[in-house]
Amino acid sequence: MGYTSEETRPLMGSRNGNIGASKNTNAVNISGGGPRRRMAPSQQQQSFSQQQYYASGAMEDFTKQSDRRTVLSKCCNSVNKFVCARPSVDQTTEYYEDTFNDEPWECTFGTSDQDGIWVNCGDKVGQIMSSMVWVLISYSVVTIALLAHNQNLPNSIAMAYATICALALASHCKTMFTDPGSIPREAVPRAILFKQGITTHAMCSHCQTYKPPNSHHCRICNRCISRMDHHCPWMNNCVGATNFKHFILFLCYTWIGCAFALVLFSLNYFFCTSEECQFDIILIQLVRVMTLLCIGTLLFVSSMIMNVTYGIMTGVGTIDRLKKKADNTVFESDEEPIALKDIFGIQGYWTWALPIDPIFEDFDRVMGYSIPQRLLREKQRDDFKGSMV
């Protein structure tokens, strides 16, 4: 098909220029600028019918009915977006993950720098108390399993309780066998402290190492622990920066398990008045003992959860709070609250409920120190990246 000179001018005009309409009736102005395209009469008629459709209220009704998902599907989609989301990080900073394993490779148990597996072997009381945790939780699982075996409880309820106890024991293991944040001998202050004009730094008289802020020396573990909260004999370990998440999960799962057990006993044992409620004499004694244990554990764990919550909101650990109480300087603290991403990491929110090691946004900032070997690797990485550019 040939074009006249008047038709060619708008077709070949500039995209940014303001081009007038063509004299030909078959040429349709699609936009204020840019080249035009020629339409057939059928397409013009179709375009005119679309304009009439948009002018009417039909388009508005269509958008209202476009989302035909059920309420359950919308809720599941919202939960999926929340669970798969991640905590916000500073987008102006470039991050990288240091995957170099500088941990000792020896299969030895202890709390020194040369030991490959972190275990506090010197505290006999802590070993006994941490073993009692496993015995008591296993006792509760056996009691619930016997109730389900005698058809006093549904099997699904017993499986749910066993799952909660399994998560509690896994969190206990992670708290007990995870390095709570011991400060290595080669630790040095962070570079940002020198930029802020801080040139004097504390040293531990026992370890002869750099002592970051909010760190304390544990005489039981015989190590300085970064952001140490306290030494827990029930964990047989200190609670510090790297196992604080596992300690919180253990408290939460233990509290949920105790509350769940008390609700089950209340509905199926204490308030059951029908003739079908027949319990074996052994089960009755097991339930009574477990009820007393659950009540005592629930009260103790509730106080610990309040203590941990107060420490997160104020940024003052248990040891520091006791020192401030002795000096009457509790209300003079200038510490900032601990960010949740500095406890649970910057992975997806779904990892917060699982006893897996967190990945911190800035490991040196959370721990309060740097290591020359890691700084050297970072410099080599930056030099290699600069040479590639």
N, C-alpha and C positions, 0 to 999 in steps of 0.2 A: 504494500500500500504506500503511495507517495504522499508527501506532505508539502504544503505550500510554505512560502517564506514566512508568512505570519504565524503559521503553526510551528515552524521550526524554532522561532525565537524563544517562545516560552519553554520548549523542550530542552534547548541547549543552554538555558540561562544558568547563572551562578546559583549555588545552593544557599548562599548567605544573602543574596540580593532579594529585594522585594519585587516580585515579578507580577505584572498585571495579567488579567484573564485573557484567554484566547478569544478571537472572534468566532471561531468555529463552535457550533453548538454541541458537537460531539466531544469537545475537550472539557474535562471536568477539573476544577481547581481543588486539589486534594489538600494542600496546605498553603500557607502564606509564602513560603520560600522553597527553593529546590526545584528540580525538574518535574514536569507533569508526565503522566502516562495516559494513553488514550484508552477510553472505555467503549465497549460495545453498547448499543441501546439496551440490551437485556440486562447488562451489568448496571447501567444507569437506573433502570427500573427497580432492580434489586436493591441498589443503594438507597433509592427514594423510599422503598418499603421499610428498610432498616431504620431510616430516620424517623418515619412515622411510628415504628415500634418503640424506639427510644423516647420519642416525645410523649407517648402514652405512659401510663403507670405500670406497664407490664414488666419492664426491666426491674423495677423496685420490688415487685412481688416475687420475681425470679430469684433475686439475691437473698430474699428472706427465706426461701425454701431450698437454697443451694446446699446448705449443710444439713444432711439428713441423718447424721450420726445420732445414736442414742445417747442418753445422758451418761450411761455407764462407759460407753466408748470415749466420750469427751473427758470423763474423769480419769480413765486409764491413760489417755494421751497426755493429760496435764501431769499426772504422776510420773509418767515416763520421761517427760521433759525435765521435771525437777530432779529425778533420780540420776539421770544421765548428765545433768549439768555439773559444772565445776565451780569452785570458789573463784571470785574475781582476783586477778593478778594485775600487776602494773604493766600495762601494755607498752609503755615507753622504754622498758628495759629488756634487753636481750637475755634470754635464759638458755642454759644448756644443762645437760645431766652428766655428771661425772660418774662414769660407770667403772672406773678403776677400783679394783678391790685391794685395799691396803690393810685388810684385816689379817691377823696371824693364821697360818695354815695348820698349826699343830693341834692335834686332837687331845688337848689337855683341858682340865676343868679348873676354873679359878677366876679371879678378878684382876689379874695383872695384865700388862700389855702383851705378854708372850702367850697368854692362854687363848686358845681358839674358841672355847665354849664358856660363856659367862655363867658361872654358878658360884654362889656364896657358900663355900664349904666350911668356913670358920665359925658360923653361928649355929650351934646345935639347937638352941631354942627356936630359931627361925625355921630350921628343917622340920622340927616336930610340928610346929603350928601350920606350916604350909602343907604338910602331909595330912593334918586334920581337916583341912579344907576339902581335899579330895575324898576323904572318908565320909564326911558329913554329906557332901553332895551326892556321892554314890549311894549312901544310905537312903536319901530322899528318893532317888530314882528307883531303887529296888522297892520301896514302899508303894510308890505310885504304880509300878509294874504289877505288884501283887494285887492291888485293888482292881486293876484292869483284868488280870487273870481270873479273878473270882467274879467277874462280870458286875462289879460295883461301879466301874468307870468305863466309858467308851475307849476303844483302842486309840482313836484319833486324839483324844485328850491326853492320854499317856504319851503318845508320840510327840505331841506338841511340848509337853513338859520336858521330855528327854532332850528335845532339840535345844530348849532354853538352857538346860544344864550343860549340854555339850558346848554351847557357845561360851558359857561362863567358865568352864574348865579350860577351853582353848585360850580365852583371854587371860586366865590365871597363868597358864604356861608361858604365854608371850611376855607377861609382866615379869615372871620369875627368871626366865632364861634370856632376856634381852638386856643388852648393855644400856643402863639408864641414862647414859650421857657422860661417861668417864672422860676426863680431860687427859689427853696424852702428854707425854713429857715434851714433845716438840711443839706444843701449842704456842701460838704467838697472838698478841692482840690484833684486832681487826684494823685495817688501814684507815677506816673511817674515823676511828678514835684519834689518830694522829692528825687528821684533817680538822677535827674539832678542837684541837689544841690540848688534848689529854696526853700528857707525856709520862705520868707516873701510874704504875699499875701494881695491883696486889699480887703477892706471891704466897703460895701455901707453904707453911713451915714444915709440914709433914711430907708432902709429895715433892717439894722443891720445884714446883711447876707454876706456870701462870694461872691465876685464879680469876676467871671472868666474873662480872657482876651477877648477883643472884645465885652463885654457886657456893657449895659448902663441902667441907671434907667430912666423909663418913668414916668413923672409926671402926665400924663393923666391916664394911667393904674395903676399908683402907685405900680409898680413892676419892679424889675430888669429883663431884657430880655437878654437871651443868644444870642450872635451873632446878635444883633439888628441892622437892617439897618436904619429904620426910623418908625415914627408913621404916618400911612396913614389915613386921615379923610374919604377918600372914602371907606375904608374898616372898619372904626370905630374900628381899632385894630392896634397893632404894627406888623411890619413885622420882624420876627425873624427866628431862626434856624428851627423850626418845621412847620411853615406855609409859608416858602419862596417858596416852590414848588407850592403851590396853588396860590400864588400871581403872579408867573411867568405865570402859565397857564391862569389866568384871563387876563393878559395883552396880551398874544398871541391870545386867542380866541376873545377878543375884537377887536384887530387889524385886524384879519382875517374877522370878521363880518363887520366891517366898510369898508374895502377894497372890500369885496364881494358886499355890498349894493351899493357902488359907481359905481362899474362895471355894476351892473344890471340897475341902473338908467341911466347910460350913453348909454347902448345899447338899452334900451326899452323906454326911455323917451326923453332924450335930443337930440339924434341923429336919432330919428324916424321921417321920413319925408313922409311916405306913408299915404294914405287916411284912412287906417285901424287904425291908431294911434289916437283914440279918448278917452280922459280921462275925468273922472268926475271932476268937479270944486273942490270938496272936496279932491279928491285924489291928485290933482295937488298941493294944499296947503300942504297936508301931506308930499308929496314927497319933496317939497322945504324945509320945515322945517327939515325933516330928513336928507337932503343933507348937510345943514349947520351943523347939529349936528355931522354927520359922519366926515366931514372935520376937525372940531375942535377936536373931539375925536381922530381921526387918528394922528393928529400932536402931541397931548399931550401924547398919549400912545406910539408913536414912541420915543419921548424923554425919557419916563420912561424905555422903553426896552433898549435903549442905556445906560441909567444910571445903570440898573441892570446888563447888560453885562459887563460894565466897572468894576463894583464891583466884579463880579465873576472872571474876568481875573486878577485883581490886588489883590483881597482878602481884599480890603478896602471898608467898608460900607459907606453909605451916611453921617452919622454923623461923622465918623472918617475922611472922606475926607474933610468935611467942617472945622473940627478942624485943619487939616493939612494945608488947604489953609490959614486959619487965622494966622498960625505960619510960613507960607512959608516953610513947610517941606513936600510938596507933593511928591517930587522926592526922598525923603530920606526914604521912607517906605520900610521895609524889610518883609512885609507880603507875604505869598505864595498864589497862586490862589486857589479858592475853588473847590474841586473836585466835579464833577457832581453827584457822588454816595453819597456825603454828602448833596446833595439837594434833589435828586429824589429817593434815596434809592438803595438797591442792589436787588430789585425784578426784574422781567423781564422787558425788554425795553417797552413792551406793556403797562405797568402800568405808564410810564412816562407821557403819554398824558391824563391820567384819574385823576380826583381830589380825590385820595384816599391817606391815610396817608402813608408816606414812612417808610421803615424799614432800619435803618442805620446799617452799618457794625460794628461800635463801638459807641454806644450811648453816653458814657461818653466822648469820644474824640470830638464828634460833639458838645455836649452841653458845654463842658469845666469843668465839675464838676462830682463828684460821690456822692452817697447817702449811708449812713451807712447801711440802711436796705437792700439795694440791694447787697452791699458787703458782708453782713452777709449771705444772701441767696446763694451767689456764693461760700462762704467758706463752707457752709453746703453741697452744691452740690458736691464740690470737695472732702470733707471728706467722703460723702456717696459713691462716685465713687471709692475712694481709698479703702474703706472697702470691696466693691464688688470684687475688684481685689485680 
